[in-house]
């Protein structure tokens, strides 16, 4: 089984999206379950540097 990870920025985007849909209770539950099952990686200076390099490609 492959290990799945997302960045803290991605978690924030997911939570922002569902916060804009207050009636989407099922989606809220699905996102909560998803975040509990994946590793959330921190967004630090090294991550920002790597992002900048990759984005420039």
N, CA, C and O of each residue as an XYZ file, in Angstrom:
228
protein
N       0.835     -1.172      0.000
C       0.000      0.000      0.000
C       0.886      1.244      0.000
O       1.828      1.339      0.787
N       0.590      2.184     -0.870
C       1.357      3.417     -0.963
C       1.012      4.349      0.195
O      -0.121      4.370      0.677
N       1.990      5.104      0.623
C       1.782      6.076      1.686
C       1.431      7.412      1.047
O       2.095      7.849      0.107
N       0.403      8.050      1.549
C      -0.067      9.307      0.988
C       0.191     10.430      1.969
O      -0.045     10.290      3.169
N       0.684     11.558      1.444
C       0.918     12.730      2.278
C       0.475     13.975      1.523
O       0.525     14.027      0.294
N       0.044     14.968      2.277
C      -0.300     16.266      1.715
C       0.418     17.329      2.541
O       0.839     17.065      3.668
N       0.556     18.515      1.987
C       1.176     19.597      2.752
C       0.132     20.280      3.632
O      -1.073     20.135      3.423
N       0.619     21.021      4.612
C      -0.277     21.798      5.460
C      -1.043     22.819      4.632
O      -2.178     23.163      4.963
N      -0.428     23.308      3.553
C      -1.111     24.247      2.664
C      -2.313     23.563      2.005
O      -3.390     24.154      1.914
N      -2.135     22.336      1.551
C      -3.228     21.596      0.927
C      -4.352     21.346      1.923
O      -5.529     21.469      1.583
N      -3.988     20.994      3.154
C      -5.030     20.813      4.175
C      -5.811     22.110      4.363
O      -7.038     22.098      4.465
N      -5.097     23.213      4.407
C      -5.761     24.499      4.558
C      -6.705     24.805      3.410
O      -7.791     25.344      3.622
N      -6.298     24.463      2.194
C      -7.149     24.691      1.027
C      -8.410     23.840      1.097
O      -9.499     24.310      0.770
N      -8.264     22.602      1.520
C      -9.429     21.730      1.671
C     -10.395     22.286      2.715
O     -11.606     22.331      2.498
N      -9.844     22.704      3.839
C     -10.685     23.223      4.916
C     -11.340     24.551      4.525
O     -12.485     24.808      4.896
N     -10.635     25.376      3.795
C     -11.205     26.632      3.307
C     -12.377     26.350      2.369
O     -13.441     26.959      2.487
N     -12.167     25.424      1.442
C     -13.222     25.090      0.488
C     -14.482     24.593      1.157
O     -15.584     24.999      0.789
N     -14.333     23.722      2.134
C     -15.524     23.186      2.808
C     -16.154     24.236      3.727
O     -17.365     24.214      3.946
N     -15.356     25.146      4.261
C     -15.908     26.210      5.107
C     -16.813     27.138      4.298
O     -17.733     27.743      4.847
N     -16.558     27.250      3.017
C     -17.380     28.090      2.151
C     -18.683     27.399      1.753
O     -19.540     28.008      1.113
N     -18.832     26.137      2.128
C     -20.027     25.362      1.806
C     -20.640     24.822      3.104
O     -20.568     23.620      3.358
N     -21.229     25.673      3.911
C     -21.715     25.228      5.226
C     -22.756     24.114      5.180
O     -22.869     23.346      6.135
N     -23.515     24.008      4.094
C     -24.521     22.948      3.992
C     -23.924     21.609      3.536
O     -24.621     20.595      3.539
N     -22.667     21.594      3.152
C     -22.043     20.369      2.629
C     -21.513     19.513      3.776
O     -20.306     19.298      3.893
N     -22.405     19.037      4.604
C     -21.983     18.274      5.784
C     -21.286     16.968      5.416
O     -20.338     16.559      6.086
N     -21.746     16.320      4.367
C     -21.102     15.063      3.956
C     -19.668     15.327      3.490
O     -18.755     14.566      3.813
N     -19.478     16.397      2.738
C     -18.134     16.749      2.282
C     -17.240     17.092      3.472
O     -16.065     16.727      3.491
N     -17.780     17.778      4.446
C     -17.033     18.112      5.658
C     -16.542     16.838      6.350
O     -15.377     16.746      6.737
N     -17.418     15.877      6.499
C     -17.067     14.602      7.137
C     -16.003     13.881      6.323
O     -15.051     13.347      6.893
N     -16.148     13.855      5.001
C     -15.175     13.180      4.142
C     -13.791     13.813      4.253
O     -12.783     13.106      4.294
N     -13.741     15.127      4.301
C     -12.450     15.807      4.428
C     -11.824     15.513      5.787
O     -10.622     15.265      5.880
N     -12.635     15.540      6.834
C     -12.119     15.217      8.169
C     -11.543     13.797      8.202
O     -10.468     13.573      8.758
N     -12.258     12.847      7.608
C     -11.776     11.461      7.576
C     -10.507     11.346      6.751
O      -9.586     10.621      7.127
N     -10.449     12.052      5.633
C      -9.275     12.025      4.770
C      -8.043     12.555      5.505
O      -6.976     11.943      5.464
N      -8.200     13.698      6.177
C      -7.066     14.318      6.867
C      -6.559     13.423      7.999
O      -5.366     13.431      8.304
N      -7.445     12.660      8.617
C      -7.015     11.737      9.665
C      -6.213     10.563      9.118
O      -5.442      9.948      9.855
N      -6.382     10.244      7.840
C      -5.747      9.065      7.258
C      -4.449      9.361      6.506
O      -3.724      8.435      6.144
N      -4.153     10.610      6.274
C      -2.935     10.959      5.545
C      -1.962     11.683      6.469
O      -2.347     12.215      7.510
N      -0.718     11.691      6.073
C       0.279     12.470      6.780
C       0.209     13.898      6.263
O       0.212     14.127      5.053
N       0.145     14.855      7.176
C       0.155     16.260      6.787
C       1.558     16.793      7.064
O       1.993     16.895      8.211
N       2.249     17.128      5.980
C       3.625     17.593      6.091
C       3.663     19.091      6.377
O       2.847     19.847      5.851
N       4.611     19.518      7.210
C       4.696     20.945      7.523
C       5.176     21.750      6.314
O       5.856     21.227      5.430
N       4.814     23.008      6.297
C       5.242     23.929      5.246
C       6.270     24.844      5.897
O       5.929     25.781      6.619
N       7.538     24.547      5.623
C       8.601     25.334      6.220
C       9.407     26.049      5.132
O       9.031     26.015      3.961
N      10.479     26.677      5.502
C      11.289     27.443      4.555
C      11.856     26.552      3.456
O      11.882     26.954      2.292
N      12.309     25.356      3.803
C      12.841     24.440      2.792
C      11.758     24.060      1.792
O      12.010     23.994      0.589
N      10.546     23.809      2.295
C       9.429     23.498      1.401
C       9.152     24.668      0.462
O       8.912     24.463     -0.728
N       9.184     25.884      0.982
C       8.949     27.071      0.165
C      10.021     27.212     -0.912
O       9.713     27.582     -2.045
N      11.260     26.923     -0.573
C      12.346     26.995     -1.552
C      12.150     25.961     -2.659
O      12.303     26.272     -3.840
N      11.817     24.750     -2.278
C      11.596     23.688     -3.269
C      10.400     24.028     -4.159
O      10.439     23.813     -5.370
N       9.348     24.554     -3.556
C       8.175     24.964     -4.320
C       8.549     26.013     -5.356
O       8.140     25.923     -6.514
N       9.320     26.998     -4.945
C       9.745     28.051     -5.856
C      10.513     27.496     -7.039
O      10.287     27.909     -8.176
N      11.415     26.566     -6.783
C      12.207     25.951     -7.870
C      11.316     25.136     -8.809
O      11.433     25.248    -10.029
N      10.441     24.330     -8.251
C       9.558     23.505     -9.075
C       8.564     24.350     -9.861
O       8.268     24.054    -11.019
N       8.065     25.374     -9.248
C       7.088     26.245     -9.911
C       7.711     26.969    -11.110
O       7.023     27.274    -12.085
N       9.004     27.236    -11.028
C       9.699     27.963    -12.091
C       9.943     27.093    -13.333
O      10.238     27.612    -14.410
N       9.819     25.791    -13.178
C      10.080     24.882    -14.312
C       8.975     24.970    -15.323
O       9.016     24.282    -16.343
